[in-house]
Amino acid sequence: MFKRLPDAFIAPIASVPLAVLAVLIPITLLEYIIMQSLNRLFPQLYDYSLIDPLILVIIVTPMLFLFFTVRKRAEEKRVVAWRQLGAAEGMALFAKLDPAPMLRFDKKGGILSANPAAVAILEKTAVRGTPLVSLLPSLADLNLKQCIDQGLTIPHEVTIGEQYFHFTIQGIPELKVGHIYGMDITQRRRHEELQARFKMVFDSVADGVYVTDTDYKVLLWNHGAELITGWNAEETIGKPCAQFLAKEDGQGNPLCGTPLCPLRSSFSVRKTSETHRMFLHNKDGQLLPVAVTASPVRNSAGDAIGIVEVFRDISLEMEIEQMKSDFVSIVSHDLRTPLASIQGFTELLLSRDVPPERQREWLQLVQNESRRLGVFIDDLLDISRIEAGRVNLKPEALDLTTVVTERLSVLQSTLKGHQLQEQLPPDLPRVRADLNRLERILDNLLTNAIKYSPDGGEIMVSAQRDGDWLQVNVSDQGIGIPEDKLETIFGRFIQLESFRTRERGGIGLGLAIAKASVELHGGRIWVESKLGKGSIFHFTLPIAKEGGKADNG
């Protein structure tokens, strides 16, 4: 154990010139006395002069100055070294009691000492002389020698087993060693990881979720809320929620700040509110329909310290509900009309004697209305099977010309004013398709063309090869389709009567069934149209490989 030297031995010389004079003056006086005595005794031998002592002073002074300067610097280094060693020994004593890991290493990276905490964490019985990087491989990228030589302080995070440590590496050039002081940050890192996981889950929720304090100021705001409203977390946190969520009911009455607001009602009754439908304004000022549920946030004592509200955009749901309502209305109307005709004519036939000619006419009307009902029911069943994936195709090599000619003949027999034509090249390749599906596609497109074409209008079916596909075209001279409806015309329950008239009937499933049937064959369907000039519906089917059997001719 090193002990501190007395201050008298280690105090630096205050002034070198004074020290020189303190030595030379007594020497000069002594020399003067001796030389005077010799001069009186032997005057003929020596003539003393004060010049000699001055020469001596000039010669000796630099030598003494250099001597004492070197001595002073050496003493200063010794003082620093002694004090650092004393501090290091005190630190070593402190390190034994410190629960944090502490190590000392040399320029070669070898461990000189380690406190019990470091030994326990490294799970080693003895670490002295062990290379530091063998125990802490993450330090391999650090220049430990440079750290010591330049007295650098380097922060470094290390994972040991399941624990996380923040190490401060300090170089001490005077002692030619380095110290490592570790701090266990496992709890902090786990808390950060928990927060990160919570934020990941919180932001992954598609619904809008936000949390407020008891003053209704936003504390948390997830990514779903940003997508729905357009407001991001930076813009909302710390501000009143009413500033971003201007809620109102279906009649335009504001809800924020009223007892009807889910936030206030949930906080006042201290329980989860029922799901309410309302409207809110997004950042762009658009009014969005949303479903809102609010719940109080409680602390461990059960006291309400905030409110969490969940809301979701129900625009699509409301559109579907409207479509269902429209569907019920359309089906009710279009089923009731033929049923009323059938019922009326059968009552007339049963209630009176009707001439045979009139009977035939009325029975023909009953038959037509029955067929119309059958088409409606077939459409409903067909779309249901398609959506349920219960359609089993039976593809075969088919001659398109034969199929088209047969369908035109069947439909033409029921028409009086329309002209159905085909323009098909004689060398058309056969297609690979399901016969029933192909007939359904053609019937739906032709019926649609007939429905929206004026009496006497021409409807044409044509086709041409396009690589490995056969493109079929059905054109008419009807009312045409608005440009903004071209993408939605193939949807379910979509009818042009919504912007024209209801006189043409139908439940709006024909084009949806045609599209689904084409896509079942791997093809595609699209439409080109101009208002007042008619439309052309195109669809593609795969060409059958050579040698394929055509069962229809």
Buried (B, 14 or more C-beta within 10 A) or exposed (E): EEEEEEEEEBEEEEEBEEBBBEBBEEEBEEBBEEBEEEBEEEEEEEEBEEEEBEEBBEEBBEEBBEEBEEEBEEBEEEBEEBEBBBEBEEBEEEBEEBEBBBBBBBBEBBBBBBBBBBBEBBEBEEBEEBBBBEBBEEBEEBEBBEBBBEEBEBEBEBEBEEBBBBBEBBBBBEBEBBBBBBEBBBEEBEEEEEEEEEEEEBBEBEBBBBBBEEEBBBBBBBBBBBBBBBBBBEBBBEBBBBBBBBBBBEEEEEBBEEEBBBBBBBBEEEEEBEEBEBBBBBEEEEEBBBBBBBBBBEEEEEEBEBBBBBBBBBEEEEEEEEBEEBBEEBBEEBBEBBBEBBEBBEEEBEEEEBEEEEBEEBBEBBEBBBEBBEBBEEBBEBBEBBEEEEBEEEBBBBBBBBBBBBBBEEBBEEEEEBEBEBEBEEEBBBBBBBBEBBBBBBBBBBBBBBBBBEEEBBBBBBBEEEEEBBBBBBBBBBBBBEEEBBEEBBBBBBBBBEEEEEEBBBBBBBBBBBBBBBEBBEBEBBBEBEEEEBBBBBBBBBBBEEEBEBEBE
